[in-house]
Amino acid sequence: MFNILKAIFKLVATLTLVISGIFIGGTIFTAKKIDDAGDKLQETIHD
């Protein structure tokens, strides 16, 4: 019984880390895209 709970806990912990990594990566990617779009908009406005 204890081994099953231990395996489930490991699975949940692993999935949590993977999903967190995906969300963090997606957030960084989105922030970079927004920053690039802002730079292009600023160049367009000031030219």
PDB file of N, H, CA, C and O in Angstrom:
ATOM      1  N   MET A   1       0.826  -1.198   0.000  1.00  0.00           N
ATOM      2  CA  MET A   1       0.000   0.000   0.000  1.00  0.00           C
ATOM      3  C   MET A   1       0.868   1.258   0.000  1.00  0.00           C
ATOM      4  O   MET A   1       0.609   2.209  -0.737  1.00  0.00           O
ATOM      5  N   PHE A   2       1.900   1.242   0.840  1.00  0.00           N
ATOM      6  H   PHE A   2       2.110   0.470   1.439  1.00  0.00           H
ATOM      7  CA  PHE A   2       2.778   2.413   0.940  1.00  0.00           C
ATOM      8  C   PHE A   2       3.518   2.663  -0.369  1.00  0.00           C
ATOM      9  O   PHE A   2       3.735   3.810  -0.758  1.00  0.00           O
ATOM     10  N   ASN A   3       3.908   1.571  -1.053  1.00  0.00           N
ATOM     11  H   ASN A   3       3.732   0.639  -0.737  1.00  0.00           H
ATOM     12  CA  ASN A   3       4.613   1.712  -2.332  1.00  0.00           C
ATOM     13  C   ASN A   3       3.729   2.344  -3.398  1.00  0.00           C
ATOM     14  O   ASN A   3       4.208   3.118  -4.228  1.00  0.00           O
ATOM     15  N   ILE A   4       2.440   2.016  -3.377  1.00  0.00           N
ATOM     16  H   ILE A   4       2.051   1.388  -2.704  1.00  0.00           H
ATOM     17  CA  ILE A   4       1.508   2.598  -4.351  1.00  0.00           C
ATOM     18  C   ILE A   4       1.388   4.104  -4.115  1.00  0.00           C
ATOM     19  O   ILE A   4       1.429   4.893  -5.059  1.00  0.00           O
ATOM     20  N   LEU A   5       1.239   4.491  -2.854  1.00  0.00           N
ATOM     21  H   LEU A   5       1.206   3.850  -2.087  1.00  0.00           H
ATOM     22  CA  LEU A   5       1.137   5.918  -2.529  1.00  0.00           C
ATOM     23  C   LEU A   5       2.414   6.658  -2.905  1.00  0.00           C
ATOM     24  O   LEU A   5       2.374   7.789  -3.390  1.00  0.00           O
ATOM     25  N   LYS A   6       3.538   6.009  -2.676  1.00  0.00           N
ATOM     26  H   LYS A   6       3.571   5.091  -2.282  1.00  0.00           H
ATOM     27  CA  LYS A   6       4.823   6.606  -3.021  1.00  0.00           C
ATOM     28  C   LYS A   6       4.936   6.806  -4.536  1.00  0.00           C
ATOM     29  O   LYS A   6       5.412   7.846  -4.992  1.00  0.00           O
ATOM     30  N   ALA A   7       4.505   5.821  -5.305  1.00  0.00           N
ATOM     31  H   ALA A   7       4.118   4.976  -4.934  1.00  0.00           H
ATOM     32  CA  ALA A   7       4.545   5.917  -6.765  1.00  0.00           C
ATOM     33  C   ALA A   7       3.608   7.014  -7.264  1.00  0.00           C
ATOM     34  O   ALA A   7       3.958   7.775  -8.166  1.00  0.00           O
ATOM     35  N   ILE A   8       2.417   7.092  -6.675  1.00  0.00           N
ATOM     36  H   ILE A   8       2.133   6.474  -5.942  1.00  0.00           H
ATOM     37  CA  ILE A   8       1.464   8.141  -7.066  1.00  0.00           C
ATOM     38  C   ILE A   8       2.041   9.514  -6.746  1.00  0.00           C
ATOM     39  O   ILE A   8       1.923  10.435  -7.554  1.00  0.00           O
ATOM     40  N   PHE A   9       2.659   9.663  -5.586  1.00  0.00           N
ATOM     41  H   PHE A   9       2.755   8.915  -4.929  1.00  0.00           H
ATOM     42  CA  PHE A   9       3.259  10.943  -5.208  1.00  0.00           C
ATOM     43  C   PHE A   9       4.368  11.336  -6.181  1.00  0.00           C
ATOM     44  O   PHE A   9       4.461  12.499  -6.573  1.00  0.00           O
ATOM     45  N   LYS A  10       5.205  10.380  -6.571  1.00  0.00           N
ATOM     46  H   LYS A  10       5.129   9.435  -6.252  1.00  0.00           H
ATOM     47  CA  LYS A  10       6.276  10.662  -7.535  1.00  0.00           C
ATOM     48  C   LYS A  10       5.693  11.106  -8.867  1.00  0.00           C
ATOM     49  O   LYS A  10       6.193  12.046  -9.484  1.00  0.00           O
ATOM     50  N   LEU A  11       4.636  10.433  -9.314  1.00  0.00           N
ATOM     51  H   LEU A  11       4.229   9.669  -8.813  1.00  0.00           H
ATOM     52  CA  LEU A  11       3.986  10.787 -10.576  1.00  0.00           C
ATOM     53  C   LEU A  11       3.411  12.200 -10.513  1.00  0.00           C
ATOM     54  O   LEU A  11       3.595  12.991 -11.438  1.00  0.00           O
ATOM     55  N   VAL A  12       2.724  12.509  -9.435  1.00  0.00           N
ATOM     56  H   VAL A  12       2.574  11.866  -8.684  1.00  0.00           H
ATOM     57  CA  VAL A  12       2.128  13.840  -9.278  1.00  0.00           C
ATOM     58  C   VAL A  12       3.222  14.904  -9.222  1.00  0.00           C
ATOM     59  O   VAL A  12       3.090  15.954  -9.851  1.00  0.00           O
ATOM     60  N   ALA A  13       4.283  14.654  -8.490  1.00  0.00           N
ATOM     61  H   ALA A  13       4.391  13.801  -7.979  1.00  0.00           H
ATOM     62  CA  ALA A  13       5.379  15.615  -8.393  1.00  0.00           C
ATOM     63  C   ALA A  13       6.034  15.834  -9.753  1.00  0.00           C
ATOM     64  O   ALA A  13       6.340  16.969 -10.119  1.00  0.00           O
ATOM     65  N   THR A  14       6.247  14.768 -10.494  1.00  0.00           N
ATOM     66  H   THR A  14       5.998  13.846 -10.197  1.00  0.00           H
ATOM     67  CA  THR A  14       6.855  14.875 -11.824  1.00  0.00           C
ATOM     68  C   THR A  14       5.963  15.663 -12.772  1.00  0.00           C
ATOM     69  O   THR A  14       6.434  16.557 -13.475  1.00  0.00           O
ATOM     70  N   LEU A  15       4.680  15.333 -12.790  1.00  0.00           N
ATOM     71  H   LEU A  15       4.297  14.607 -12.219  1.00  0.00           H
ATOM     72  CA  LEU A  15       3.751  16.053 -13.665  1.00  0.00           C
ATOM     73  C   LEU A  15       3.667  17.532 -13.290  1.00  0.00           C
ATOM     74  O   LEU A  15       3.574  18.391 -14.166  1.00  0.00           O
ATOM     75  N   THR A  16       3.699  17.827 -11.998  1.00  0.00           N
ATOM     76  H   THR A  16       3.775  17.129 -11.286  1.00  0.00           H
ATOM     77  CA  THR A  16       3.662  19.221 -11.552  1.00  0.00           C
ATOM     78  C   THR A  16       4.875  19.979 -12.069  1.00  0.00           C
ATOM     79  O   THR A  16       4.745  21.106 -12.547  1.00  0.00           O
ATOM     80  N   LEU A  17       6.050  19.374 -11.978  1.00  0.00           N
ATOM     81  H   LEU A  17       6.156  18.458 -11.589  1.00  0.00           H
ATOM     82  CA  LEU A  17       7.261  20.030 -12.466  1.00  0.00           C
ATOM     83  C   LEU A  17       7.220  20.235 -13.975  1.00  0.00           C
ATOM     84  O   LEU A  17       7.617  21.290 -14.469  1.00  0.00           O
ATOM     85  N   VAL A  18       6.748  19.239 -14.705  1.00  0.00           N
ATOM     86  H   VAL A  18       6.426  18.382 -14.303  1.00  0.00           H
ATOM     87  CA  VAL A  18       6.677  19.344 -16.164  1.00  0.00           C
ATOM     88  C   VAL A  18       5.695  20.437 -16.573  1.00  0.00           C
ATOM     89  O   VAL A  18       6.008  21.277 -17.417  1.00  0.00           O
ATOM     90  N   ILE A  19       4.518  20.424 -15.977  1.00  0.00           N
ATOM     91  H   ILE A  19       4.264  19.741 -15.292  1.00  0.00           H
ATOM     92  CA  ILE A  19       3.504  21.422 -16.326  1.00  0.00           C
ATOM     93  C   ILE A  19       3.974  22.819 -15.931  1.00  0.00           C
ATOM     94  O   ILE A  19       3.753  23.774 -16.675  1.00  0.00           O
ATOM     95  N   SER A  20       4.614  22.952 -14.782  1.00  0.00           N
ATOM     96  H   SER A  20       4.794  22.176 -14.177  1.00  0.00           H
ATOM     97  CA  SER A  20       5.150  24.253 -14.368  1.00  0.00           C
ATOM     98  C   SER A  20       6.191  24.742 -15.361  1.00  0.00           C
ATOM     99  O   SER A  20       6.208  25.921 -15.713  1.00  0.00           O
ATOM    100  N   GLY A  21       7.050  23.854 -15.811  1.00  0.00           N
ATOM    101  H   GLY A  21       7.036  22.896 -15.525  1.00  0.00           H
ATOM    102  CA  GLY A  21       8.064  24.223 -16.800  1.00  0.00           C
ATOM    103  C   GLY A  21       7.447  24.690 -18.100  1.00  0.00           C
ATOM    104  O   GLY A  21       7.918  25.651 -18.708  1.00  0.00           O
ATOM    105  N   ILE A  22       6.387  24.009 -18.531  1.00  0.00           N
ATOM    106  H   ILE A  22       6.004  23.228 -18.037  1.00  0.00           H
ATOM    107  CA  ILE A  22       5.706  24.415 -19.764  1.00  0.00           C
ATOM    108  C   ILE A  22       5.098  25.803 -19.595  1.00  0.00           C
ATOM    109  O   ILE A  22       5.218  26.646 -20.485  1.00  0.00           O
ATOM    110  N   PHE A  23       4.445  26.046 -18.457  1.00  0.00           N
ATOM    111  H   PHE A  23       4.347  25.362 -17.735  1.00  0.00           H
ATOM    112  CA  PHE A  23       3.838  27.359 -18.227  1.00  0.00           C
ATOM    113  C   PHE A  23       4.889  28.458 -18.148  1.00  0.00           C
ATOM    114  O   PHE A  23       4.692  29.539 -18.704  1.00  0.00           O
ATOM    115  N   ILE A  24       5.998  28.200 -17.469  1.00  0.00           N
ATOM    116  H   ILE A  24       6.158  27.323 -17.017  1.00  0.00           H
ATOM    117  CA  ILE A  24       7.057  29.207 -17.357  1.00  0.00           C
ATOM    118  C   ILE A  24       7.665  29.484 -18.725  1.00  0.00           C
ATOM    119  O   ILE A  24       7.891  30.641 -19.080  1.00  0.00           O
ATOM    120  N   GLY A  25       7.930  28.435 -19.493  1.00  0.00           N
ATOM    121  H   GLY A  25       7.746  27.495 -19.205  1.00  0.00           H
ATOM    122  CA  GLY A  25       8.463  28.613 -20.848  1.00  0.00           C
ATOM    123  C   GLY A  25       7.503  29.388 -21.729  1.00  0.00           C
ATOM    124  O   GLY A  25       7.921  30.272 -22.477  1.00  0.00           O
ATOM    125  N   GLY A  26       6.229  29.068 -21.648  1.00  0.00           N
ATOM    126  H   GLY A  26       5.890  28.350 -21.040  1.00  0.00           H
ATOM    127  CA  GLY A  26       5.226  29.786 -22.426  1.00  0.00           C
ATOM    128  C   GLY A  26       5.132  31.241 -22.037  1.00  0.00           C
ATOM    129  O   GLY A  26       4.963  32.106 -22.895  1.00  0.00           O
ATOM    130  N   THR A  27       5.241  31.520 -20.751  1.00  0.00           N
ATOM    131  H   THR A  27       5.378  30.817 -20.053  1.00  0.00           H
ATOM    132  CA  THR A  27       5.190  32.901 -20.272  1.00  0.00           C
ATOM    133  C   THR A  27       6.383  33.692 -20.780  1.00  0.00           C
ATOM    134  O   THR A  27       6.227  34.830 -21.223  1.00  0.00           O
ATOM    135  N   ILE A  28       7.569  33.109 -20.721  1.00  0.00           N
ATOM    136  H   ILE A  28       7.697  32.185 -20.360  1.00  0.00           H
ATOM    137  CA  ILE A  28       8.772  33.797 -21.207  1.00  0.00           C
ATOM    138  C   ILE A  28       8.673  34.035 -22.705  1.00  0.00           C
ATOM    139  O   ILE A  28       9.002  35.121 -23.182  1.00  0.00           O
ATOM    140  N   PHE A  29       8.224  33.028 -23.457  1.00  0.00           N
ATOM    141  H   PHE A  29       7.957  32.145 -23.070  1.00  0.00           H
ATOM    142  CA  PHE A  29       8.068  33.159 -24.909  1.00  0.00           C
ATOM    143  C   PHE A  29       7.080  34.275 -25.241  1.00  0.00           C
ATOM    144  O   PHE A  29       7.341  35.096 -26.121  1.00  0.00           O
ATOM    145  N   THR A  30       5.952  34.307 -24.543  1.00  0.00           N
ATOM    146  H   THR A  30       5.740  33.640 -23.828  1.00  0.00           H
ATOM    147  CA  THR A  30       4.936  35.336 -24.780  1.00  0.00           C
ATOM    148  C   THR A  30       5.476  36.716 -24.440  1.00  0.00           C
ATOM    149  O   THR A  30       5.241  37.670 -25.180  1.00  0.00           O
ATOM    150  N   ALA A  31       6.193  36.834 -23.338  1.00  0.00           N
ATOM    151  H   ALA A  31       6.385  36.058 -22.736  1.00  0.00           H
ATOM    152  CA  ALA A  31       6.755  38.128 -22.944  1.00  0.00           C
ATOM    153  C   ALA A  31       7.738  38.634 -23.993  1.00  0.00           C
ATOM    154  O   ALA A  31       7.754  39.826 -24.298  1.00  0.00           O
ATOM    155  N   LYS A  32       8.553  37.747 -24.546  1.00  0.00           N
ATOM    156  H   LYS A  32       8.540  36.778 -24.298  1.00  0.00           H
ATOM    157  CA  LYS A  32       9.508  38.158 -25.584  1.00  0.00           C
ATOM    158  C   LYS A  32       8.777  38.616 -26.837  1.00  0.00           C
ATOM    159  O   LYS A  32       9.170  39.605 -27.455  1.00  0.00           O
ATOM    160  N   LYS A  33       7.714  37.905 -27.222  1.00  0.00           N
ATOM    161  H   LYS A  33       7.394  37.101 -26.721  1.00  0.00           H
ATOM    162  CA  LYS A  33       6.944  38.291 -28.410  1.00  0.00           C
ATOM    163  C   LYS A  33       6.279  39.651 -28.201  1.00  0.00           C
ATOM    164  O   LYS A  33       6.263  40.478 -29.112  1.00  0.00           O
ATOM    165  N   ILE A  34       5.731  39.888 -27.005  1.00  0.00           N
ATOM    166  H   ILE A  34       5.745  39.217 -26.265  1.00  0.00           H
ATOM    167  CA  ILE A  34       5.105  41.177 -26.713  1.00  0.00           C
ATOM    168  C   ILE A  34       6.156  42.281 -26.743  1.00  0.00           C
ATOM    169  O   ILE A  34       5.895  43.369 -27.256  1.00  0.00           O
ATOM    170  N   ASP A  35       7.334  42.014 -26.203  1.00  0.00           N
ATOM    171  H   ASP A  35       7.547  41.130 -25.786  1.00  0.00           H
ATOM    172  CA  ASP A  35       8.414  43.000 -26.203  1.00  0.00           C
ATOM    173  C   ASP A  35       8.841  43.334 -27.628  1.00  0.00           C
ATOM    174  O   ASP A  35       9.046  44.503 -27.955  1.00  0.00           O
ATOM    175  N   ASP A  36       8.978  42.320 -28.475  1.00  0.00           N
ATOM    176  H   ASP A  36       8.812  41.370 -28.209  1.00  0.00           H
ATOM    177  CA  ASP A  36       9.335  42.552 -29.883  1.00  0.00           C
ATOM    178  C   ASP A  36       8.264  43.375 -30.586  1.00  0.00           C
ATOM    179  O   ASP A  36       8.582  44.287 -31.349  1.00  0.00           O
ATOM    180  N   ALA A  37       6.998  43.057 -30.334  1.00  0.00           N
ATOM    181  H   ALA A  37       6.740  42.315 -29.714  1.00  0.00           H
ATOM    182  CA  ALA A  37       5.901  43.810 -30.951  1.00  0.00           C
ATOM    183  C   ALA A  37       5.929  45.258 -30.472  1.00  0.00           C
ATOM    184  O   ALA A  37       5.673  46.172 -31.256  1.00  0.00           O
ATOM    185  N   GLY A  38       6.234  45.474 -29.205  1.00  0.00           N
ATOM    186  H   GLY A  38       6.443  44.732 -28.569  1.00  0.00           H
ATOM    187  CA  GLY A  38       6.338  46.829 -28.662  1.00  0.00           C
ATOM    188  C   GLY A  38       7.478  47.602 -29.298  1.00  0.00           C
ATOM    189  O   GLY A  38       7.340  48.790 -29.591  1.00  0.00           O
ATOM    190  N   ASP A  39       8.604  46.936 -29.515  1.00  0.00           N
ATOM    191  H   ASP A  39       8.716  45.971 -29.278  1.00  0.00           H
ATOM    192  CA  ASP A  39       9.741  47.593 -30.169  1.00  0.00           C
ATOM    193  C   ASP A  39       9.394  48.002 -31.592  1.00  0.00           C
ATOM    194  O   ASP A  39       9.733  49.105 -32.022  1.00  0.00           O
ATOM    195  N   LYS A  40       8.720  47.124 -32.327  1.00  0.00           N
ATOM    196  H   LYS A  40       8.444  46.228 -31.978  1.00  0.00           H
ATOM    197  CA  LYS A  40       8.322  47.447 -33.704  1.00  0.00           C
ATOM    198  C   LYS A  40       7.334  48.607 -33.718  1.00  0.00           C
ATOM    199  O   LYS A  40       7.427  49.491 -34.569  1.00  0.00           O
ATOM    200  N   LEU A  41       6.397  48.610 -32.790  1.00  0.00           N
ATOM    201  H   LEU A  41       6.321  47.892 -32.099  1.00  0.00           H
ATOM    202  CA  LEU A  41       5.415  49.689 -32.703  1.00  0.00           C
ATOM    203  C   LEU A  41       6.105  51.008 -32.378  1.00  0.00           C
ATOM    204  O   LEU A  41       5.765  52.046 -32.945  1.00  0.00           O
ATOM    205  N   GLN A  42       7.071  50.968 -31.469  1.00  0.00           N
ATOM    206  H   GLN A  42       7.347  50.125 -31.009  1.00  0.00           H
ATOM    207  CA  GLN A  42       7.794  52.182 -31.099  1.00  0.00           C
ATOM    208  C   GLN A  42       8.579  52.722 -32.290  1.00  0.00           C
ATOM    209  O   GLN A  42       8.605  53.933 -32.513  1.00  0.00           O
ATOM    210  N   GLU A  43       9.216  51.843 -33.054  1.00  0.00           N
ATOM    211  H   GLU A  43       9.194  50.859 -32.872  1.00  0.00           H
ATOM    212  CA  GLU A  43       9.942  52.284 -34.249  1.00  0.00           C
ATOM    213  C   GLU A  43       8.989  52.914 -35.257  1.00  0.00           C
ATOM    214  O   GLU A  43       9.318  53.924 -35.879  1.00  0.00           O
ATOM    215  N   THR A  44       7.813  52.321 -35.419  1.00  0.00           N
ATOM    216  H   THR A  44       7.546  51.501 -34.914  1.00  0.00           H
ATOM    217  CA  THR A  44       6.824  52.842 -36.365  1.00  0.00           C
ATOM    218  C   THR A  44       6.333  54.219 -35.930  1.00  0.00           C
ATOM    219  O   THR A  44       6.175  55.112 -36.763  1.00  0.00           O
ATOM    220  N   ILE A  45       6.095  54.395 -34.655  1.00  0.00           N
ATOM    221  H   ILE A  45       6.224  53.671 -33.978  1.00  0.00           H
ATOM    222  CA  ILE A  45       5.584  55.679 -34.147  1.00  0.00           C
ATOM    223  C   ILE A  45       6.635  56.773 -34.289  1.00  0.00           C
ATOM    224  O   ILE A  45       6.301  57.898 -34.660  1.00  0.00           O
ATOM    225  N   HIS A  46       7.890  56.470 -34.003  1.00  0.00           N
ATOM    226  H   HIS A  46       8.161  55.556 -33.701  1.00  0.00           H
ATOM    227  CA  HIS A  46       8.936  57.497 -33.982  1.00  0.00           C
ATOM    228  C   HIS A  46       9.566  57.747 -35.341  1.00  0.00           C
ATOM    229  O   HIS A  46      10.389  58.653 -35.471  1.00  0.00           O
ATOM    230  N   ASP A  47       9.209  56.979 -36.350  1.00  0.00           N
ATOM    231  H   ASP A  47       8.540  56.243 -36.244  1.00  0.00           H
ATOM    232  CA  ASP A  47       9.764  57.212 -37.694  1.00  0.00           C
ATOM    233  C   ASP A  47       8.864  58.069 -38.538  1.00  0.00           C
ATOM    234  O   ASP A  47       9.187  58.356 -39.691  1.00  0.00           O
TER     235      ASP A  47
END
